[in-house]
Amino acid sequence: MEHTAKILLADDSHAIRFLVSEILTNAGFSVIEAEDGQEAIEKTYKENPDLLILDYEMPKKTGFDVVREVRSRTGYLHTPIIIFTAVNDKPTKLEGLGLDIDDYLTKPADEDEIVARVKLLLKRNKQKMDCNPLTRLPGNPSIQARVEAEIAQGRPFAVLYCDLNNFKSFNDKYGFEAGDRILKTEADIIVRAAAQDESSFVGHIGGDDFIVVCSFDKAESIAREIAAKTDEIAPSFYNEEDRSNGYMISTNRKGETEKFKFLSIGIGIVHNTKRALTSFAMVSNIGSELKCLAKKHEDGSFYVMDRRA
């Protein structure tokens, strides 16, 4: 069930609170009311709202005072904040932007505008919070939503589960900064390959795991390009000695010294053309299984397409 967004509405005018609260409730939001700045701060910490609408001029603490207080706490750095104001002068707005306020609504605000701005800020914030900070690709909530949407539509689609081979041993020898460079490069390779299908979706599950959702007829072509480009660029990540050897010496998971082949990628392709896919969990389980098969391939990058009926 989808989470009902909780909005804190702080204004010392009972009439405005009543009106705006009714508009937001009718639009499907849950509203918490506060009649002054101090109550707004207390209710923010108690109720943990998804978005704040604050009157600019309130008793006890102004809207800007509330913003300063709330933004000083790590958990509320990204909470969207709208300032409700009858004041329309430039210095006030500039001061607010300096405080990291997301939007302004000038009184009296139009019903459609209030709802539209609230929805836009919540959508933007969800996308921002869901992105992987390194690759800027969507994370697990967006991945699950996209796969479930494809299942619901019922048309032929495929999901590519991509996992780098020998990434941990590379990180252990070359360090995390070098590892991060590889993840950014690999993300770029996958995004470029997925562009073969204009409606494709690329996500970053975490670590060295990526996902592509695309039309079934483009799946193998995208997988081939990802594999080829990964193998082509992999040697450039290593030092001259490792490149001339054609392998890297590092420690394995048991702490023993071992020879490791260059980075490559294993890809498992799940699709719904031979059997129905009924849930995200089912897609994930099949994808993990196929990806493990692909990773057993000894020589470079490899993909495995599910052929089972």
N, C-alpha and C positions, 0 to 999 in steps of 0.2 A: 504494500500500500504506500502511495506517495505521501511524503511528509508535508503537512500543512504549514506553510511559512508563517512564522510568528512575528508580528510587527509591534514595536513599542511606539505609541503615539503620545507625545508629551506637549501639552498646551494648557495654559492657565484659563483659557476660555472654554467653559463647559459646552457652549453652543457649537464651537468649532470641533471639539472632541467628538461630540455626538454625531455631527454631520460626516466628518471624515471616517470615523469608526464604522458608521453604517455603510459608507461607500466601499471600504476595504472588506468588511464582513460579507457584503453581497458579492464581492469579487472572489470570495473563497479563502480569504486570509483570516488568521486568528489574531485578534487585537488586544494588546495590554495597554491600559491608559495610565498616564501620570499627569498630575496637575501643576507640578513645579520641577525645577531642575534637579533638586536633591532626590525627589521621589523617582525621577527618571533614572538616575545613577543606581539607586538601590534596586529598582525593578530590573534594570539591565543585568546586574550581577546575579539576581535571584532567578530570573526567567530565561536568560540567555537568548534574546530575540535574534531573528535572522536579519532584521533591518530596523533602523531607528528613524522616526520622523520627529524632529525637535523644533519647537517654536524658538525663534531667535531671541525674543524678549520674554523671560519667565521670572517669577519670584525665586528667591533663594540662590539659584544658579542660572545663568543664561544658557542658551543653546550651545554657544561656543565653550562655556565652562564645562558643560557636560562632555563635549567632544574631547577637550583636553584631558579630562579625567579618564574617559573610556579608552581613548587611544594610548594612554600610558600603560595599559595592561596588555600583555602579549596576546592573550586569547581574543582580543577585540580589535586587533590591528587592521583586519580585513572586513569587519562588519560594515555593510553599506550604511551611510548616514545621509539623510536628506534634511536640509534646514528649511523650515517654513517661515517665511518672513513677509512683512508688509513693506519692509525697507528694500529699496531697489538701487541703493547707491554702490558705486564701483569699489571704493575702499573696503566696505564691509564684505563684499563678495571675494575680494582678493585676500582679505584676512582669513576668510573661511577656507579658501583653496589651499592656503598655507597650512591649515590645520588638517588637511586631508579629508575634506568634506566631498562627498561624491556628487551631490546635486542640490539645486535650490528649487523650491516651489514658492511662487509669489502669491500672496493672498489677494483676492479670493481665487483659489485654484479650481480649475475645471475638473469635473468628476472623471472624465475619460483620461485627462492628462495625469491625474494622481495615479490611477491604476496602471497606465502605460509605463510611467517612470518607475514605479515600484517593481513591476514585472521585469523590466529591462535590467535594473540593477541586480535583482536576485539572480537572473539568468547569467549575467556577466560574472557575478561573484562565484556562482557554482562552477562555471568554466575555469575561472582563475584558480580556485581551490583544488580543482580536479587535475590540473596540469602537472606533469612531471617537471620539477624545477630545472633539471639538467637539459632535457631534450625538448621541453615545451609541448610534448605530445599529450593527448588526453590519457587519463589514468583509468583505473578499474571501474568506477561507477559509469563513466561514459562508454567504456567498452561493453559492459553488460547491457546497458540500454540499447546500444546499436545492434548487438547480436539478437536481443529479444525482439527488436523491431523487425529485423530480417525474418526471424522465425514466424512472427505474426503475419507478415505479408505473404509468405508461402511461395515466393518465386525462387528459382534456382540461385543459390548463393554459396560462397565458400569462405572459410576462415583459415588464414595461414598463421600457425603458431611458430614463431621464429626464435631460436635460442643459440647464442654464440657458443662455440666449442673452445675449450682451453682458455677461457677468459679469466678464471680465478688464478691460474698459474701465471698468466701474463701480468695481472695486477700485483701478484706477490713479488715478481721480479722487477717490474718497471715502475710500480707505484700507482697510486689512485689517480693522479693527474693525467697520466698517460692512459689509464683505463677510461677516464671520463672522455678523453678525446676520441677514443674508439667508439664509445656509446653514441656520441654526437655524430660521428661520421657514419656509423651504421644506421642511425635514425634517418640521416639524409639519404642514404642509399635506398632504404625501404620506402621512404616518401616518394622519391623520384620514380622508383619501379612501379609503385601503386598508382602513379598518375596515368598509367595505361588505361585505367578505368576511372573516368571522371567522377563517378559517384562513390569511389572507394573511401575507406576509413582506415586510418593508421593510429594505433594506440601503443602506449608503453606500459606493459604490465608491471614492470619494476626490474631492477638489476639489468641483466643482459637478455631479458625476454621482451619481445615485441609481438604485436598482432596486426594482421591486415584483414579487413572484411571487404569482400569485393564480389563482383558477379562471377558465377561459376566459370564462364567461358574465358575469363582473363586470368584465372588463378594460377595455372601452370606457367604461363608466360611471365607473370609477375615473380613467381618463385624462381624461375630460371635466371631472370635478370638479377635478383637479389643475390643468388648463389654466385653467379659469374662475377659481379662487381665486388663482392666481399673477397673472393679468392684473388682477384686482380690487385686489390689495394692492400691486402693483409701484410705482404712482406715489408712494405714501407714503414710499418709501425716498429720494426725491430732494428737493433743496431747492426753495424756492418758484419761483426763476427757471426751473429745469429743468422743473418741473411746468407752469408757464404756457406754456413753449415747446413742451412735449410731446415733448422730446428732450433729450439731454445732449451737450455737446461735450467730447470727450476725445481721447487719442492712440490710433491704431491700432497694429498689430503692427510696422508699418514706421516708427513714430515720427511719423507725420503726423497733423495735427489733422483730426478727422472728427466728423460728427453721428451719434450712436448712439440708436436707439430704446430705449424702456424695457425693462427686463428682462422676458423671457418664457421659456417652457420648450418644448423640443422633446421629443416622446415617440415612441419606436419600440416597437410591440407585436409581439413574437414569440410564436407559438403552435404547437401540434401538431395542429390539427384538419384541416389540409389536406395536411401532409407530416410525416413522422416527424422528431423531433429526437433525435439519437443521442449528442450530447456537449455538455458545457458550452462548449467552444470553438466549436462550431457555433452555439449559441444566442448567444454573444457577438458572433460575426462578423455574423450576421443583424441583431442588435440595433443594432450600430454603424452598419450600412448604413441601416437604417430611421430611426434617430435623425438621421443626417446629412440625409436627405430631409426630415424634419419641420422641421429647423432652417433649411431654405431658404425656408420659408413666410415671407412678408414682413410679415404683419399679425398680431402677437400670438402667443400660444401655440398649438401645433398638435400633433396626434398622427397617426401613420401606422400603419395596421394592415396586416400582411403578408397580401396577398390571393392570393399565388402558390401554385399547387398543386405 
